[in-house]
Amino acid sequence: MSMGDGVVKSMAGDWPGTAVAALRYSFGAIGLGVVLLIKDGPSAFHLPKPKMQALRGVAVALATVAFFSSIFVMPLATATSIQFTSPMITVIISALFLGERINRASVIATLIAFVGVMIVLRPGFGGMGWEALLPIAAALGMAVLMIGNRAVAGSGSVLLMQFWVASFAAPVLILSAFAGHWSGIPALQVEWPHWSVIARCALVAVTATISHMLVYMATMRASAANIAPMVYIQLLMAEGIGIAFYNDWPDWISAIGAAFIIGAGLWLWRKTRVHVPDEANEAR
């Protein structure tokens, strides 16, 4: 996911985030549809739990356009750090709406990660203004997507579930791109892009689709609350890409915050790994 985000950031100033998101999901929906047709035939295109599929599509559309827009106006690692309020939102929603039991390790890891996010936010939040709301909106969208993934798990193949989320997201994003263009805001004006922009959107469609498939597969095998903190490694990747390609060096306070976040994810991984044999024995 961070690799795709790095490519998206390279398009800052070339095309608005709404248009990038719309083309990325249009490519994704078409590509997934073709693969699904070749693999399973026309009979594979059934729509299980349509309301939940629509919710997933709207959620990922919100998350994508908000995050793409955020990395156009702030460092990649900073936007990613703010977006990592998503796991905390996921834990809360999973308990309230899915009735999932939150174990102590997940609670501790989430609290530690939350401290890390606050440390990252503290030095720059006052100077960001409204831009800081963009990755927060993306975090909310990703949290709802994670919950939606859990709700539809088992109702179809991974490929089918990814096809439907892209198919519902694409029209929402296309309408958003048109709305932005008609708004008259210069930054949202959609002109015919350079061929390299189209190529980069296609590349992001591939990397993001693979990423979302892996996240969906994870939520089929574990609770959303346990899965959410594990994606903190994305922050480390975002910082590396930001430094290597955009010279966005984190300050020492942000580095401390990132250490909290990554440490929480690794600690949760260790705790759940230790307890897997016992749970397996109990299941037998």
Summary of the structure (lengths in Angstrom):
residues: 284
radius of gyration: 18.9
end to end distance: 36.5
largest distance: 62.7
contacts: 971
relative contact order: 0.20
helix: 83%
strand: 0%
